Amino acid sequence: MKIKSKHEFKCCDPEQVWEKLMDIDLLGSIIADGKGLKKIGRNRYKGKLPLKMPAIKGKLATTFKLEDIDKPKNFRLYVRGKNGAIRVSSKGKFELSKEPDTTVRYEGRLKLGFKLPAGVKAGMPSPVNKEAKKSLEKALASLFRKIDRQCCEENGHAH
């Protein structure tokens, strides 16, 4: 399923937003349930991603990879996670622009599924997909709000 998000930062310049997006501790505080991410290679990290949806709860063992990094314009984020039979993968692109305020756009895809015996195929039920999409959109909004708040404080503006 497609995911789109956009946020305008009123008191941040693109370089500040870029630095915050590249701050793995900040990113991990939002997407890894506040527990952070551990570096496992160049632009590769692992962490536990919380999974809180109807009938499915737990933590996904997850790897995160940043690619196509073009400072301070854009980068791609790839995420793969699993917990038992549940599988999650996501790929998306963050783009920064100045128009007239710094703007970040995220566009990506989220895929959920089950690992089943060979030859058996099944996707996630529609309500689970909708809840997963809502959860990712909420995490992105939270990340953008946190970046906005930090930039405003650093630049002496009220948020």
C-alpha positions as CSV (number, residue, x, y, z in Angstrom):
1,M,0.0,0.0,0.0
2,K,1.2,3.5,-0.7
3,I,2.1,6.0,2.1
4,K,2.4,9.7,1.6
5,S,3.3,12.4,4.1
6,K,4.3,16.0,3.9
7,H,5.4,18.5,6.6
8,E,6.3,22.2,6.4
9,F,8.8,23.4,9.0
10,K,8.3,27.0,9.9
11,C,11.5,27.8,11.7
12,C,14.0,25.2,10.2
13,D,16.3,25.5,7.3
14,P,16.9,22.4,5.1
15,E,20.3,21.7,6.6
16,Q,18.9,21.5,10.1
17,V,16.0,19.2,9.1
18,W,18.5,17.0,7.2
19,E,20.8,16.7,10.3
20,K,17.8,15.7,12.4
21,L,16.6,13.1,9.8
22,M,20.1,11.6,9.8
23,D,20.2,11.5,13.6
24,I,19.8,7.8,14.2
25,D,19.1,8.3,17.9
26,L,16.2,10.6,17.0
27,L,14.9,8.3,14.3
28,G,15.1,5.4,16.6
29,S,13.3,7.2,19.4
30,I,10.3,7.5,17.1
31,I,10.3,4.3,15.1
32,A,11.9,1.8,17.5
33,D,9.6,2.4,20.4
34,G,12.1,4.8,22.1
35,K,14.7,2.1,22.5
36,G,17.0,3.4,19.7
37,L,18.7,1.7,16.9
38,K,22.1,-0.2,16.8
39,K,24.5,0.4,13.9
40,I,25.3,-2.9,12.1
41,G,27.1,-1.5,9.1
42,R,27.4,1.6,6.9
43,N,24.0,3.2,6.9
44,R,22.5,0.0,8.3
45,Y,20.8,-0.3,11.7
46,K,18.7,-2.8,13.6
47,G,16.1,-2.4,16.3
48,K,12.8,-3.6,17.6
49,L,9.8,-2.1,16.0
50,P,6.6,-2.2,18.0
51,L,3.7,-3.9,16.4
52,K,0.4,-2.8,17.9
53,M,-2.6,-3.8,15.8
54,P,-5.8,-5.6,16.5
55,A,-5.0,-9.3,17.1
56,I,-1.3,-8.7,16.4
57,K,1.0,-7.4,19.1
58,G,4.7,-7.7,19.7
59,K,8.0,-6.4,18.4
60,L,9.5,-7.0,15.0
61,A,13.2,-7.7,14.7
62,T,13.9,-5.0,12.1
63,T,16.7,-3.8,9.9
64,F,16.9,-0.2,8.5
65,K,19.0,0.8,5.6
66,L,19.6,4.4,4.2
67,E,20.6,4.6,0.6
68,D,20.9,7.1,-2.3
69,I,21.8,9.8,0.2
70,D,22.0,13.2,-1.5
71,K,22.6,15.8,1.2
72,P,20.5,17.8,1.9
73,K,18.0,16.9,-0.8
74,N,16.8,13.3,-0.4
75,F,17.5,9.8,0.7
76,R,15.8,6.4,0.7
77,L,14.9,4.3,3.7
78,Y,14.4,0.6,3.5
79,V,12.9,-1.4,6.4
80,R,12.5,-5.1,6.8
81,G,11.0,-6.7,9.9
82,K,9.8,-10.1,11.1
83,N,8.3,-11.7,14.2
84,G,7.4,-15.3,13.8
85,A,5.3,-15.6,10.7
86,I,4.7,-11.9,10.3
87,R,6.7,-10.0,7.7
88,V,6.9,-6.3,7.1
89,S,8.8,-4.4,4.4
90,S,8.8,-0.8,3.5
91,K,10.7,1.4,1.1
92,G,10.3,5.1,0.8
93,K,12.0,8.3,-0.2
94,F,12.3,11.5,1.9
95,E,12.7,14.7,-0.1
96,L,13.6,18.1,1.3
97,S,12.8,21.4,-0.4
98,K,12.5,25.1,0.4
99,E,9.2,26.6,-0.9
100,P,9.2,29.1,0.9
101,D,9.4,27.1,4.2
102,T,11.5,23.9,4.5
103,T,9.3,21.0,3.4
104,V,9.8,17.3,3.7
105,R,7.8,14.9,1.6
106,Y,7.8,11.2,2.2
107,E,6.4,8.7,-0.4
108,G,6.8,5.0,0.0
109,R,5.2,1.6,0.0
110,L,4.4,-0.7,2.9
111,K,3.9,-4.4,2.6
112,L,2.7,-6.8,5.3
113,G,2.4,-10.5,5.0
114,F,2.8,-13.9,6.6
115,K,5.5,-16.5,6.0
116,L,3.6,-19.6,5.1
117,P,4.5,-23.1,4.0
118,A,5.8,-23.3,0.4
119,G,3.0,-22.9,-2.1
120,V,0.5,-21.3,0.3
121,K,-0.2,-17.6,-0.3
122,A,-2.1,-15.1,1.9
123,G,-2.0,-11.4,2.5
124,M,-2.9,-9.4,5.6
125,P,-6.7,-8.8,6.1
126,S,-7.7,-5.3,5.1
127,P,-8.3,-3.9,8.6
128,V,-4.8,-4.9,9.6
129,N,-3.4,-3.2,6.5
130,K,-5.3,0.0,7.3
131,E,-4.1,-0.1,10.9
132,A,-0.5,-0.6,9.8
133,K,-0.8,2.4,7.4
134,K,-2.2,4.5,10.1
135,S,0.6,3.5,12.5
136,L,3.3,4.4,9.9
137,E,1.6,7.8,9.2
138,K,1.5,8.5,12.9
139,A,5.2,7.6,13.3
140,L,6.1,10.0,10.5
141,A,4.0,12.8,11.9
142,S,5.5,12.3,15.3
143,L,9.1,12.4,13.8
144,F,8.3,15.6,11.9
145,R,6.7,17.3,15.0
146,K,9.7,16.4,17.1
147,I,12.2,17.8,14.5
148,D,10.1,20.9,14.2
149,R,10.0,21.4,17.9
150,Q,13.8,20.9,18.3
151,C,14.6,23.3,15.4
152,C,12.3,26.0,16.8
153,E,14.0,25.7,20.2
154,E,17.4,25.8,18.7
155,N,16.5,28.9,16.7
156,G,14.8,30.7,19.6
157,H,11.3,30.5,18.2
158,A,8.2,29.4,20.1
159,H,6.6,26.3,18.8
